[in-house]
Amino acid sequence: MKKFMKSLRGILKYPSAIFGITVVLALVIASIVVVIKIPYSEAIDRWRGGEEVWGKNPRNAPPKWTNWFTKDKLVESLDMSESDEEGVLIEEDVTEGGTKLKKTTFSFDFQYDKFPQDLFLYFTSTFDTKEPFVSVKIITPSGDEVKVDNFAIGRTQTFPITQSEKLKKRLGGVAPNIGIFIEKGDESQTPIKGTYQIVIEAVLFEEDSTVESEFVLFGQVFGWAGTDHLRRDLSLPLLWGIPIALTFGLLAALGTSILTMIIAAVGTWYGGFIDGLIQRITEINMVLPFLSILIMVATFYSRSLWVILGATIALSIFTGGIKSYRATFMQIKEATYIEAARAYGTKDSRIIFKYLIPRIIPLLLPGLISAVPGFVFLEASLAVLGIGDPVIPTWGKTINEAYANAALYRGWYYWILEPAFLLLVTGLGFAMLGFALDRVFNPRLRGM
């Protein structure tokens, strides 16, 4: 325990180590929370879902925080239903003939310098034979009433306000998503700020009939991560990319480092044919095109994350690390206590795992931590090339889809910058922690 506390104090002397530990802990905690809050099956279903999941999100909308850097304030998306406590007023009445009247008013404050993408109304109703009939109008901040339309509704119905030709004619031929928010005839098209009301008056002809309504304003910005071309919230792949990146990076680094160390120790101890075979395999593997082989595995066999992980570990075992560990083990092999153990008849396996390997574990840890970013970037690179796991939402997959949809050329920079920033922070955190550990555990760098 004292040795551990001494090592910890030595690590915390370096600001780079503090930064690295903070980043790594934040990523680990975020991974745990994400996996608990959004289980794997739910994340896959949501990511691969269609209009029923993402239909109420705007398309290609930057995140809300982009408003901090723009002169004109962009419209934020709004979703209001009858269950909301604020901004919704419901009035019900019954006529003498038994017909029910229901008036629903959605009030929202519009303080933006641009116009929304769309305005939609969603209805759900229950009835036996007679469909409910609704009348929709909009009241502007100046008190003017703009009639939208009258129509009967089915059990589920979507009404796109901005696509109403009748409303467009009433607004003088101006698109409803603009004409509703300006003075009639305003050529400058300057939005009028203030409180707008969507008034829905429903007539229900049956005693047990019901009508529920929902108002969605599709803004120009959405959430903290924005949306893509399929209206999907990019916060999902950004969050789920954390456990995927850490799992791939840590397992690949751990598996590669441990297996490389064990194979090098076995070869060094037994020497002769075994050591020669290991060295020849290593030399052949070092000249093989690593990335090309992974691309072939993904193309002709499977793009599963676990298959790629297994192939990565298999191709990374016999690398330069074998020769580095062998040089260290050659020195330890000649130590006095090793000769004493051999004289006492200690088994070879005990000497390898009890006397040789434990001596270089302090040197293993910095290399293991420093190797994580390389494997994280490898997984992301394969996904960017289009040969990553097709099911799991990851950072590399997000960048690949952004590239495929020309995000940079269309001004959707957030689509690429957000996953790229997370990759950068992850790599920087592990790298800085690995450098600090190397200075603490490596005798040649200690005190520098």
C-alpha positions in Angstrom: 0.0 0.0 0.0 2.8 2.4 0.9 4.5 1.6 -2.5 1.3 2.3 -4.3 0.8 5.7 -2.5 4.3 6.6 -3.3 3.8 5.8 -6.9 0.5 7.8 -6.9 2.2 10.8 -5.4 4.9 10.5 -8.0 2.3 10.5 -10.8 0.4 13.4 -9.5 3.5 15.6 -9.6 3.0 15.9 -13.3 0.2 18.2 -14.7 0.0 16.0 -17.7 -0.9 13.1 -15.5 -3.6 15.0 -13.7 -5.1 16.0 -17.1 -4.9 12.4 -18.4 -6.4 10.9 -15.2 -9.3 13.5 -15.3 -10.0 12.7 -19.0 -9.8 8.9 -18.5 -12.0 8.9 -15.4 -14.6 11.2 -17.1 -14.7 8.8 -20.1 -15.0 5.7 -17.9 -17.8 7.3 -15.8 -19.6 8.5 -19.0 -19.4 5.0 -20.4 -21.0 3.4 -17.4 -23.8 6.0 -17.3 -24.5 5.6 -21.0 -24.6 1.8 -20.9 -27.0 1.9 -17.9 -29.2 4.8 -19.2 -29.3 3.7 -22.9 -29.0 -0.1 -23.0 -27.3 -1.6 -26.1 -30.5 -3.0 -27.7 -32.3 0.3 -27.2 -29.5 2.3 -28.7 -29.4 0.0 -31.8 -33.2 0.2 -32.2 -33.2 4.0 -31.9 -30.3 4.5 -34.2 -31.7 2.3 -36.9 -35.2 3.6 -36.4 -37.1 5.7 -39.0 -39.7 8.4 -38.9 -41.5 6.9 -35.9 -38.3 7.5 -33.8 -36.8 10.7 -35.3 -39.7 12.1 -37.3 -40.2 15.1 -34.9 -36.6 16.3 -35.2 -35.5 18.9 -37.7 -33.2 17.7 -40.5 -29.5 18.7 -40.5 -29.9 21.1 -37.6 -26.8 22.3 -35.8 -26.7 22.1 -32.0 -28.1 24.9 -29.9 -24.7 26.2 -28.7 -24.1 27.4 -32.3 -26.3 30.4 -31.3 -23.4 31.6 -29.0 -21.3 32.3 -32.1 -23.8 33.7 -34.5 -25.1 37.2 -34.9 -28.6 36.2 -35.8 -30.3 33.9 -33.3 -31.4 30.7 -35.0 -34.8 29.1 -34.1 -34.7 26.3 -31.5 -36.9 23.3 -32.0 -40.1 23.1 -29.9 -42.3 20.1 -29.1 -45.6 20.8 -27.2 -48.3 18.3 -26.3 -51.4 18.5 -24.2 -49.6 16.9 -21.2 -47.3 19.8 -20.9 -47.9 22.1 -17.9 -46.6 25.3 -19.4 -47.8 27.0 -22.6 -50.9 24.7 -23.0 -54.5 25.7 -22.3 -57.4 23.2 -22.7 -61.1 24.2 -22.5 -63.9 21.7 -22.9 -67.6 22.1 -23.2 -70.7 20.0 -24.0 -73.6 21.3 -26.0 -77.3 20.5 -25.3 -77.3 18.0 -28.1 -74.4 16.1 -26.6 -71.7 17.3 -28.9 -68.4 18.0 -27.2 -66.3 21.0 -27.9 -62.6 21.1 -27.1 -60.3 24.1 -27.5 -56.6 23.6 -27.2 -54.2 26.6 -27.2 -50.4 26.2 -27.6 -48.6 29.4 -26.7 -44.9 29.8 -27.4 -42.5 32.7 -27.2 -40.7 33.5 -30.5 -37.5 35.5 -30.0 -35.4 34.6 -33.0 -33.9 36.4 -36.1 -34.6 33.6 -38.5 -37.5 31.4 -39.5 -38.3 27.7 -38.5 -38.0 24.9 -41.0 -41.5 23.5 -40.5 -44.6 23.6 -38.3 -46.5 20.4 -37.8 -49.6 19.3 -35.9 -50.1 15.7 -34.9 -53.5 14.3 -33.9 -54.7 11.1 -32.3 -58.4 10.4 -31.8 -60.9 7.7 -30.8 -64.4 7.4 -32.3 -66.8 4.8 -33.6 -68.3 6.1 -36.8 -68.1 9.9 -36.8 -64.7 11.5 -37.2 -63.9 14.5 -35.1 -63.7 17.8 -36.9 -61.0 20.4 -36.1 -60.5 24.1 -37.0 -56.9 25.5 -36.7 -55.9 29.2 -36.5 -52.9 31.1 -35.5 -52.9 34.3 -33.4 -49.8 36.6 -33.9 -48.3 38.8 -31.2 -50.2 41.8 -32.6 -53.5 39.9 -32.1 -54.2 39.1 -35.7 -55.9 35.8 -36.4 -54.7 33.7 -39.3 -57.0 30.9 -40.3 -55.1 27.8 -41.2 -57.6 25.1 -42.2 -60.7 23.0 -41.2 -60.7 19.3 -41.7 -61.9 16.0 -40.2 -59.2 13.8 -38.6 -58.7 10.1 -38.5 -57.4 8.0 -35.6 -53.9 9.3 -36.3 -53.2 12.2 -38.5 -50.3 14.5 -39.3 -51.1 18.1 -40.6 -48.1 20.0 -42.0 -49.0 23.6 -41.5 -46.2 24.9 -43.7 -47.4 22.8 -46.7 -50.9 24.1 -46.6 -51.7 25.8 -50.0 -54.8 27.5 -48.5 -52.7 29.1 -45.8 -50.1 30.1 -48.4 -52.7 31.9 -50.4 -54.0 33.7 -47.3 -50.5 34.9 -46.6 -50.1 36.4 -50.0 -48.2 33.6 -51.6 -45.5 33.6 -49.0 -44.4 30.2 -47.6 -46.2 29.7 -44.3 -43.1 29.1 -42.2 -42.1 32.7 -43.2 -45.5 34.4 -43.7 -46.8 33.5 -40.3 -44.0 35.4 -38.6 -43.9 38.6 -40.7 -46.2 41.5 -41.4 -48.2 40.9 -44.6 -46.4 42.6 -47.5 -43.1 42.9 -45.5 -40.5 42.6 -48.3 -37.6 42.6 -45.8 -39.1 39.5 -44.2 -38.1 40.5 -40.6 -39.6 38.1 -38.0 -42.0 39.6 -35.5 -40.9 38.6 -32.0 -43.4 37.8 -29.3 -45.9 35.2 -28.2 -47.7 33.2 -30.8 -50.7 31.0 -30.3 -51.8 27.9 -32.2 -55.6 27.5 -31.5 -57.2 24.1 -32.2 -61.0 23.9 -31.9 -62.3 20.4 -32.1 -65.9 19.2 -32.4 -66.5 15.6 -31.2 -69.8 14.1 -32.3 -69.8 11.0 -30.0 -69.9 10.8 -26.3 -66.8 8.6 -25.8 -64.8 10.3 -28.6 -61.5 11.9 -27.8 -58.9 14.1 -29.5 -55.3 14.6 -28.5 -53.1 17.1 -30.3 -49.4 17.9 -30.4 -47.6 20.9 -31.9 -44.0 20.6 -33.2 -41.9 23.6 -34.5 -38.9 22.3 -36.5 -36.2 24.8 -35.7 -32.8 25.5 -37.3 -30.9 24.2 -34.2 -31.6 21.2 -32.0 -30.2 19.7 -28.8 -26.5 19.8 -27.7 -25.2 17.7 -30.7 -27.5 18.5 -33.6 -29.1 16.2 -36.1 -28.1 14.4 -39.3 -29.7 13.9 -42.7 -32.1 11.3 -41.3 -33.2 13.6 -38.4 -31.3 11.4 -35.9 -30.1 13.1 -32.8 -26.2 12.9 -33.0 -26.0 12.8 -29.2 -26.7 9.1 -29.4 -23.6 8.1 -31.5 -21.4 10.6 -29.6 -22.4 9.1 -26.3 -22.4 5.4 -27.3 -19.1 6.0 -29.1 -17.4 6.5 -25.7 -17.9 2.9 -24.4 -17.2 1.5 -27.9 -14.0 3.4 -28.2 -12.8 2.5 -24.7 -13.8 -1.2 -25.0 -12.0 -1.6 -28.3 -8.9 0.4 -27.2 -8.5 -1.1 -23.8 -9.1 -4.7 -24.9 -6.8 -4.4 -27.9 -4.1 -2.8 -25.8 -4.4 -5.2 -22.9 -4.6 -8.3 -25.1 -1.7 -7.2 -27.2 0.6 -6.2 -24.4 0.0 -9.2 -22.2 0.3 -11.8 -25.0 3.4 -10.1 -26.4 5.0 -10.1 -23.0 4.2 -13.7 -22.3 5.4 -14.9 -25.8 8.6 -12.9 -25.5 9.3 -14.4 -22.0 8.7 -18.0 -23.2 11.0 -17.5 -26.2 13.7 -15.9 -24.1 13.6 -18.6 -21.5 13.6 -21.6 -23.7 15.7 -20.1 -26.4 16.9 -22.3 -29.3 14.2 -23.3 -31.8 11.3 -21.8 -29.9 13.0 -18.4 -29.7 14.1 -18.5 -33.3 10.6 -19.4 -34.5 9.1 -16.5 -32.5 11.7 -14.1 -33.9 11.1 -15.2 -37.5 7.3 -14.9 -37.1 7.8 -11.4 -35.7 10.0 -10.3 -38.5 7.5 -11.6 -41.1 4.6 -10.0 -39.3 6.4 -6.6 -39.1 6.5 -6.3 -42.9 2.9 -7.4 -43.5 0.5 -4.5 -44.4 -1.5 -4.4 -41.2 -4.3 -2.1 -42.3 -4.7 -3.8 -45.6 -5.2 -7.2 -43.9 -7.8 -5.7 -41.6 -9.6 -4.2 -44.6 -9.6 -7.7 -46.3 -11.0 -9.3 -43.1 -13.8 -6.8 -42.9 -14.6 -7.0 -46.6 -14.5 -10.7 -47.2 -15.3 -12.2 -43.7 -17.1 -10.0 -41.2 -17.4 -6.3 -40.2 -18.4 -7.2 -36.6 -16.5 -5.2 -34.0 -15.5 -8.3 -32.2 -14.0 -9.9 -35.3 -12.1 -6.8 -36.1 -10.9 -6.7 -32.5 -9.7 -10.3 -32.6 -7.9 -9.7 -35.9 -6.3 -6.5 -34.5 -4.9 -8.4 -31.5 -3.7 -11.3 -33.6 -1.8 -9.0 -35.9 -0.4 -6.8 -33.1 1.1 -9.6 -31.0 4.2 -10.3 -33.1 5.5 -6.7 -33.5 8.5 -4.8 -32.3 7.4 -5.2 -28.7 8.5 -8.9 -28.9 12.1 -7.8 -29.5 12.0 -5.0 -26.9 10.7 -7.4 -24.2 13.2 -10.1 -25.3 16.1 -7.7 -24.7 14.9 -6.9 -21.2 14.2 -10.6 -20.4 17.7 -11.5 -21.6 19.2 -9.3 -18.8 16.8 -10.6 -16.2 17.5 -14.2 -17.2 21.1 -13.9 -16.1 20.2 -12.5 -12.7 21.5 -14.4 -9.6 18.1 -15.2 -8.2 17.1 -16.8 -11.5 20.1 -19.1 -11.3 19.3 -19.9 -7.7 15.7 -20.8 -8.7 17.0 -23.0 -11.5 19.4 -24.7 -9.1 16.6 -25.5 -6.7 14.7 -27.3 -9.5 12.0 -24.7 -10.0 9.7 -25.4 -12.9 10.1 -23.4 -16.0 6.5 -22.1 -15.9 7.0 -20.8 -12.4 10.2 -19.0 -13.3 8.5 -17.4 -16.3 5.3 -16.3 -14.5 6.7 -15.6 -11.0 10.2 -14.3 -11.6 10.6 -13.0 -15.2 7.3 -11.4 -16.1 6.7 -9.5 -12.7 10.0 -7.7 -13.2 8.8 -5.8 -16.2 5.2 -5.2 -15.3 6.0 -1.6 -14.2 7.4 -1.1 -17.7 4.3 -2.7 -19.3 1.8 -0.3 -17.7 2.9 3.0 -19.5 3.1 1.2 -22.8 -0.3 -0.3 -22.4 -1.9 3.1 -21.6 -0.1 4.8 -24.4 -1.2 2.1 -26.9 -4.9 2.7 -26.2 -5.2 5.9 -28.4 -3.7 4.1 -31.4 -6.3 1.3 -31.2 -9.1 3.9 -30.7 -8.0 5.7 -33.8 -7.7 2.4 -35.7 -11.4 1.5 -35.0 -12.5 5.0 -36.0 -10.3 4.9 -39.1 -11.9 1.6 -40.3 -15.4 3.1 -39.7 -14.5 6.2 -41.6 -13.4 4.0 -44.5 -16.8 2.4 -44.4 -15.7 -1.0 -43.1 -16.6 -0.6 -39.5 -19.4 -2.4 -37.7 -22.6 -1.5 -39.6 -24.8 -1.8 -36.6 -23.1 0.1 -33.7 -23.3 3.9 -33.7 -19.7 5.1 -33.2 -17.6 8.2 -33.7 -16.0 6.9 -36.9 -19.4 5.9 -38.3 -20.6 9.4 -37.7 -17.7 10.9 -39.5 -18.2 8.5 -42.4 -21.9 9.4 -42.8 -21.0 13.1 -42.6 -18.4 12.7 -45.4 -20.9 10.7 -47.5 -23.4 13.5 -47.3 -20.8 16.3 -48.0 -21.2 17.8 -44.6 -18.2 20.1 -44.9 -19.3 21.5 -48.3 -22.8 22.2 -47.0 -21.7 24.0 -43.9 -22.6 21.2 -41.4 -19.2 21.4 -39.7 -20.6 20.2 -36.3 -21.3 16.8 -37.8 -17.6 16.1 -38.2 -16.1 18.3 -35.6 -17.9 16.8 -32.6 -16.8 13.2 -33.0 -13.3 14.4 -34.1 -13.0 16.5 -30.9 -14.0 13.5 -28.8 -11.4 11.4 -30.6 -8.8 14.1 -30.0 -9.5 14.4 -26.3 -9.6 10.7 -25.8 -6.2 10.2 -27.5 -4.7 13.2 -25.7 -5.9 12.0 -22.3 -4.4 8.5 -22.6 -1.2 9.7 -24.2 -0.5 12.3 -21.5 -1.2 9.8 -18.8 1.0 7.2 -20.5 3.9 9.7 -20.8 3.6 10.5 -17.0 3.5 6.8 -16.1 6.6 6.2 -18.2 8.5 8.9 -16.4 7.5 7.4 -13.0 8.1 3.7 -13.7 10.9 3.8 -16.2 14.2 4.0 -14.2 16.0 5.7 -17.1 13.5 8.6 -17.2 13.0 8.9 -13.4 13.9 12.3 -12.1 14.0 13.9 -15.6 
